[in-house]
């Protein structure tokens, strides 16, 4: 499974790379701080299968959470249950983004 550092993600966003940011934290966490994209909590991923599959056709899905653990689990769910393989985990999550 692929990972990306905060610095690499900043470069991709600055250069308008075709990626989709997905925050898999809970809504209250997203409201406190987020780096963009859409908020789909880990427990709700299966309810967004069609939306996620459509996004995966147009760019990589960059998944993030607080520390990288939930987004790693999200990568596994997307691959095993939806067949979505083009996912990238933000290593260290928003904790590394803010450092």
Secondary structure, 3 states (H helix, E strand, C coil): CEEECHHHHHHHHHCCCCEEEEECCCHHHHHHCCCCCEECCHHHHHHHHHHHHHHHCCCEEEEECCCCHHHHHHHHHHHHHHCCCCEEEECCHHHHHHC
